[in-house]
Amino acid sequence: MNLKVFINNGINIRKQRPGLPEDGPITGYLKSMSRSVSNGSSTIETGLIHSRFEPISPVGMDVAQLFAQRHTRVVYIHTAGSGITPWRELIILDSDYRGAKQVGSPAKNGLVAHELTHLLQRDLEPQYFWPSGWLRPSLSRRWIGDSTNYMEVLAYLVGWTIEYDFTAAMLESDDLTPGERARKQRVLTTLRNRLATLAGDDPRNACRLVLKTFPDNVVYRQNYIMENRLSDGRIPSGSWHYWLRQLGFSLQAIDHIMVLASQGQEEWIDPGEVI
């Protein structure tokens, strides 16, 4: 970590309150996720988001709806661009995500939604599959901030779908140069293939994709090594769409993920590739 950058950015601790207050630390992201296709706007009544038009991202709309009525603590600190959800009711975002820097880019929307999905997971039971992240002594798991790579699979299904939707929406603009348009098309192809792998019939293969995509992530690697020794891999019974429903996502959002995944090419990852 660059100590100078860390000191210059400092630590900012905020609380997101229900009702999407204008000064909320992630209000800008939640509003961005709920934008509609027609005019890029959404309406808010009594703290709930209502759109008269088709949302750009049904999954993003669900995330915004789910968190419009929740208390969420947000810490902004230098993380070199990553996000962290160590335990219930708290997410940590990079300082570049703070305040006026909430530009609502596809990747930023996707990362914030990814971390918020972890908050939903940490409220589920049993904690063996859905750890709260709080202090829980164990000989085989982290005592604080415990997580599983299957939790990452679901969070990336949400985050990458939202990134896909908003990237695809940008292709509607006539202002893109041919080079920019080609780059965004390549991003969409990559995201479709990732979604196809995550949504495949083999959840362990989906977990391997997470590690293959982020080979330097220490937490993912620790999880993989430990989970690879377990017969169940700390993967709960039930499909990914069943668990997204348990987290509160709508059938429309889940169907949307399934459609995008069906358009991608599923990748089988040899376990030897990620060890």
C-alpha positions in Angstrom: 0.0 0.0 0.0 1.2 3.5 -0.8 1.5 5.1 2.6 1.4 8.6 1.3 -1.8 8.0 -0.7 -3.3 6.3 2.4 -2.5 9.3 4.6 -3.6 11.9 2.0 -7.0 10.2 1.5 -7.6 9.5 5.2 -10.6 7.7 6.6 -14.2 8.8 6.2 -17.0 7.0 8.0 -20.6 7.7 7.0 -24.0 6.2 7.6 -26.5 5.6 4.8 -29.9 6.1 6.2 -33.3 4.9 4.8 -35.1 7.1 2.3 -32.1 7.8 0.1 -31.1 11.2 1.6 -29.2 13.5 -0.8 -26.1 13.5 1.5 -26.1 9.7 1.8 -22.7 8.2 1.1 -24.0 5.7 -1.5 -27.2 7.5 -2.5 -25.6 8.5 -5.8 -24.9 4.9 -6.7 -28.3 3.6 -5.7 -30.0 6.3 -7.9 -27.6 5.5 -10.7 -28.4 1.8 -10.5 -32.1 2.6 -10.7 -31.9 4.7 -13.9 -34.5 4.0 -16.6 -33.9 3.4 -20.3 -36.0 6.2 -21.5 -34.7 9.3 -19.8 -32.1 8.1 -17.2 -34.2 9.2 -14.2 -36.1 7.6 -11.4 -38.6 8.9 -8.9 -38.5 8.4 -5.1 -41.6 8.3 -2.9 -41.5 7.7 0.8 -38.0 6.3 0.5 -38.8 3.8 -2.3 -37.6 4.0 -5.8 -40.2 4.0 -8.6 -39.5 4.1 -12.3 -42.2 4.8 -14.9 -40.0 3.2 -17.5 -37.9 0.1 -18.1 -34.8 0.1 -15.9 -31.4 0.0 -17.6 -30.6 -2.9 -15.2 -33.4 -4.9 -13.5 -30.7 -6.2 -11.1 -29.5 -2.7 -10.3 -33.1 -1.6 -9.6 -33.4 -4.5 -7.2 -30.3 -3.5 -5.3 -31.5 0.1 -5.1 -34.9 -1.0 -3.9 -33.4 -3.4 -1.3 -31.1 -0.7 0.2 -33.5 2.2 0.0 -34.9 1.3 3.4 -31.7 0.0 5.1 -29.1 1.5 7.4 -25.7 0.9 6.0 -22.3 2.0 7.4 -19.8 3.0 4.7 -16.1 3.6 5.2 -14.1 5.4 2.5 -10.4 4.6 2.7 -7.6 3.9 0.3 -8.0 0.3 -0.9 -6.4 0.6 -4.4 -9.8 0.3 -6.0 -11.2 -2.7 -4.2 -14.2 -3.1 -1.9 -14.5 -5.0 1.3 -17.6 -6.2 3.4 -15.9 -7.5 6.5 -19.1 -8.0 8.6 -22.8 -7.1 8.8 -24.0 -3.6 8.1 -20.6 -2.3 6.9 -18.9 -1.9 3.6 -15.5 -0.4 2.8 -15.0 1.4 -0.5 -12.0 3.1 -2.0 -11.7 6.9 -1.4 -12.2 7.4 -5.2 -15.8 6.3 -4.7 -16.6 9.1 -2.3 -18.9 12.2 -2.8 -18.7 14.0 -6.1 -16.6 11.1 -7.5 -19.8 9.0 -7.6 -19.9 9.2 -11.4 -22.0 6.0 -11.7 -19.7 4.3 -14.2 -20.7 0.7 -15.1 -17.7 -0.8 -13.2 -18.3 1.4 -10.1 -22.0 0.6 -10.0 -21.1 -3.1 -10.3 -18.5 -3.0 -7.5 -20.8 -1.2 -5.1 -23.6 -3.6 -5.9 -21.2 -6.5 -5.3 -20.4 -5.3 -1.8 -24.0 -4.6 -1.0 -24.9 -8.2 -2.1 -22.4 -9.4 0.6 -24.3 -7.4 3.2 -27.5 -9.3 2.2 -25.6 -12.6 2.4 -24.3 -11.9 5.9 -27.9 -11.8 7.2 -28.6 -15.4 6.1 -28.3 -18.6 8.1 -26.6 -20.9 8.7 -23.4 -19.1 9.4 -21.4 -22.1 8.1 -22.4 -21.1 4.6 -23.3 -17.5 5.2 -20.9 -16.1 7.9 -21.8 -12.8 9.5 -18.1 -11.8 9.6 -18.2 -11.1 13.3 -15.8 -12.8 15.8 -16.2 -16.5 15.5 -13.1 -18.5 16.7 -12.2 -21.5 14.5 -9.2 -23.7 13.7 -10.0 -23.6 10.0 -11.5 -20.2 9.2 -10.7 -16.6 9.8 -11.9 -15.5 13.2 -13.1 -12.1 11.9 -14.3 -11.4 8.3 -15.0 -15.0 7.4 -16.4 -15.5 3.9 -16.7 -18.2 1.2 -15.9 -18.1 -2.5 -19.5 -19.2 -3.2 -20.6 -15.9 -1.6 -18.3 -14.3 -4.2 -20.0 -16.2 -7.0 -23.4 -14.7 -6.2 -22.0 -11.2 -5.6 -20.2 -11.3 -9.0 -23.4 -12.5 -10.7 -25.0 -9.3 -9.4 -22.1 -6.9 -9.9 -21.0 -8.1 -13.4 -24.6 -8.1 -14.6 -25.1 -4.5 -13.6 -21.7 -3.6 -15.2 -22.9 -5.3 -18.3 -26.2 -3.5 -18.4 -24.7 -0.1 -18.1 -21.9 -0.8 -20.5 -24.5 -2.0 -23.1 -26.5 1.2 -22.5 -23.5 3.3 -23.3 -23.3 1.7 -26.8 -26.6 3.6 -27.6 -24.6 6.8 -27.6 -23.6 8.3 -31.0 -20.6 10.0 -29.4 -18.4 6.9 -29.1 -15.5 6.6 -31.4 -15.1 3.3 -33.3 -12.2 2.4 -30.9 -14.3 3.0 -27.8 -17.2 1.1 -29.2 -15.0 -1.9 -30.0 -13.5 -1.8 -26.4 -16.9 -1.8 -24.9 -18.0 -4.7 -27.1 -15.0 -6.7 -25.9 -16.0 -5.9 -22.3 -19.5 -7.2 -22.9 -18.2 -10.4 -24.5 -16.0 -11.0 -21.4 -18.8 -10.3 -19.0 -21.2 -12.6 -20.8 -18.7 -15.5 -20.7 -18.0 -14.9 -17.0 -21.8 -14.9 -16.3 -22.2 -18.1 -18.3 -19.5 -19.8 -16.1 -20.9 -18.5 -12.8 -24.4 -19.6 -13.8 -23.3 -23.0 -14.9 -24.3 -26.3 -13.3 -21.0 -26.7 -11.5 -20.7 -24.3 -8.6 -17.2 -25.4 -7.8 -16.1 -24.5 -11.3 -17.8 -21.1 -10.7 -15.7 -20.7 -7.6 -12.6 -21.5 -9.6 -13.4 -18.7 -12.0 -13.4 -16.2 -9.1 -9.9 -17.2 -8.2 -8.7 -17.4 -11.8 -10.0 -13.9 -12.5 -8.4 -12.5 -9.4 -5.3 -14.8 -8.7 -3.6 -12.2 -6.4 -6.6 -11.9 -4.0 -5.3 -13.4 -0.8 -8.8 -14.0 0.7 -10.1 -15.8 -2.4 -7.0 -18.0 -2.4 -7.2 -18.8 1.3 -10.9 -19.7 0.9 -10.2 -21.9 -2.1 -7.5 -23.9 -0.3 -9.6 -24.5 2.7 -12.9 -25.2 0.8 -11.1 -27.6 -1.6 -10.5 -29.9 1.4 -14.2 -30.0 2.3 -16.7 -32.4 0.7 -19.3 -29.7 0.4 -16.9 -26.9 -0.4 -19.0 -24.7 1.9 -21.5 -24.5 -1.0 -25.1 -24.7 0.2 -27.6 -26.9 -1.5 -29.9 -25.1 -4.0 -29.2 -23.3 -7.2 -27.7 -19.8 -7.5 -31.1 -18.4 -8.5 -32.7 -20.0 -5.4 -30.2 -18.1 -3.2 -30.6 -14.8 -5.1 -34.3 -15.1 -4.4 -33.5 -15.7 -0.7 -31.5 -12.5 -0.8 -34.5 -10.6 -2.1 -33.9 -10.4 -5.8 -36.9 -10.5 -8.1 -37.8 -13.1 -10.7 -37.3 -10.4 -13.4 -33.7 -9.8 -12.3 -32.9 -13.5 -12.1 -34.4 -14.1 -15.5 -32.3 -11.3 -16.9 -29.1 -12.8 -15.5 -30.1 -16.2 -17.0 -30.7 -14.6 -20.4 -27.3 -12.9 -20.4 -25.6 -16.1 -19.2 -27.2 -18.1 -22.0 -25.5 -15.8 -24.5 -22.0 -16.4 -23.2 -19.6 -19.3 -23.5 -19.1 -21.3 -20.3 -15.5 -22.0 -19.4 -14.4 -25.2 -17.6 -11.4 -24.4 -15.4 -9.0 -27.1 -14.5 -8.3 -27.1 -10.8 -4.6 -27.2 -11.6 -4.9 -23.7 -13.2 -5.7 -22.0 -9.9 -3.4 -23.8 -7.5 
